[in-house]
Amino acid sequence: MKTTTLHMLRRDFETLCMKESENVDSSFTHVVGLVTQIKSHGETLEERRIVEKVLRSLPTMFDSIVVAIEETKDLSQLSVDGLHALLISHEHVLNRETNSSLEHAFKTQVSFGQDTGRGRSYDRGRGRSPHKCGRISS
């Protein structure tokens, strides 16, 4: 029974993949939970293996930070907590950029909505006219 459970936990660890809609904290909670369960069943996982797995499991929006980490950090010296901090920081930057883009889009939409003739003024827009089909009927 123990070997079957360990086999399932290993498989879950190897197939681990962070979803686009998932945040870094919830992903790390899942990873740490799996690692804890695997270790409680007697298997040892090197920190480097966990770090590499997390880097491989990130969605494409993290590609730039993954490349930067792989090129500038010694993965054998990088801890899971250190990686977590780097990814949280990058996620905040991504969220700030997304919020800024959404705010800009909203402001643009609001400015398009102004003075478009949607009011009840008789000299603007394509509202109902007292005349049939917008023409004066005789």
C-alpha positions in Angstrom: 0.0 0.0 0.0 2.8 2.4 0.9 4.6 1.8 -2.4 1.4 2.4 -4.3 0.8 5.7 -2.6 4.5 6.7 -3.1 4.2 5.8 -6.8 1.0 8.0 -7.1 2.7 10.9 -5.3 5.8 10.6 -7.6 3.5 10.6 -10.7 1.6 13.7 -9.3 4.9 15.4 -8.8 6.2 14.6 -12.2 3.0 15.7 -14.0 2.7 18.9 -11.9 1.8 21.9 -14.0 0.7 25.4 -12.8 -2.5 26.6 -14.5 -2.6 30.0 -16.1 -5.4 31.1 -13.7 -3.4 29.9 -10.6 -1.3 32.2 -8.6 2.3 31.4 -7.4 1.3 31.0 -3.7 -1.4 28.4 -4.4 1.0 26.6 -6.8 3.7 26.5 -4.2 1.3 25.3 -1.5 0.5 22.4 -3.8 4.1 21.6 -4.6 5.2 21.8 -0.9 2.3 19.5 0.1 3.3 16.9 -2.5 7.0 17.1 -1.4 6.0 16.8 2.2 3.9 13.7 1.5 6.7 12.1 -0.6 9.2 12.7 2.1 6.9 11.3 4.8 6.8 8.1 2.8 10.6 7.8 3.0 11.7 9.2 -0.3 14.2 12.0 -0.4 13.9 14.8 -3.0 16.9 17.2 -3.6 16.1 20.9 -3.4 17.6 21.3 -6.9 15.1 18.7 -8.3 12.2 20.5 -6.8 13.4 23.9 -8.0 13.9 22.5 -11.6 10.4 20.9 -11.5 8.8 24.2 -10.4 10.6 26.1 -13.2 9.4 23.5 -15.8 5.8 23.6 -14.5 5.3 27.4 -14.9 3.0 28.8 -17.6 4.3 30.7 -20.5 3.8 34.1 -18.9 6.7 33.2 -16.6 9.1 32.3 -19.5 11.1 35.5 -19.2 11.8 35.1 -15.4 12.5 31.4 -15.9 15.2 32.2 -18.5 16.6 34.9 -16.3 16.8 32.6 -13.3 18.4 29.8 -15.3 21.0 32.1 -16.7 21.9 34.1 -13.6 21.4 31.7 -10.7 23.1 28.5 -9.7 20.2 26.1 -9.4 22.1 23.9 -7.1 22.3 26.8 -4.6 18.8 28.2 -5.1 16.3 27.1 -2.4 12.6 26.5 -3.0 11.9 29.5 -0.7 14.3 31.7 -2.7 12.6 30.6 -5.9 9.2 31.3 -4.4 10.3 34.9 -3.5 11.6 35.5 -7.0 8.4 34.2 -8.6 6.1 36.2 -6.2 8.0 39.4 -7.1 7.6 38.7 -10.8 3.9 37.9 -10.4 3.4 41.3 -8.8 5.1 43.0 -11.7 2.9 41.0 -14.1 -0.3 41.9 -12.2 0.7 45.6 -12.1 1.2 45.6 -15.9 -2.1 43.7 -16.4 -4.0 46.1 -14.1 -2.4 49.1 -15.8 -3.4 47.8 -19.3 -6.9 47.1 -18.1 -7.1 50.6 -16.5 -5.9 52.1 -19.8 -8.5 50.1 -21.8 -11.2 51.2 -19.4 -10.3 54.8 -19.7 -10.2 54.5 -23.5 -13.7 52.9 -23.4 -15.0 55.7 -21.2 -13.6 58.4 -23.4 -15.3 56.8 -26.5 -18.5 56.7 -24.6 -18.5 60.5 -24.1 -20.3 62.8 -26.5 -21.5 60.0 -28.8 -25.0 61.3 -29.1 -26.7 58.8 -27.0 -28.6 61.3 -25.0 -32.1 62.7 -25.5 -31.0 65.7 -27.5 -32.9 66.3 -30.7 -29.8 67.4 -32.7 -27.6 64.4 -32.1 -27.8 60.6 -32.5 -30.1 58.3 -34.3 -32.9 58.2 -31.8 -36.6 58.1 -32.6 -37.9 61.0 -34.6 -41.4 62.3 -34.6 -41.2 61.9 -38.4 -41.7 58.5 -40.1 -38.3 56.9 -41.0 -36.5 60.1 -40.1 -38.1 62.0 -43.0 -40.8 64.5 -42.9 -44.0 62.9 -44.1 -46.5 64.9 -46.0 
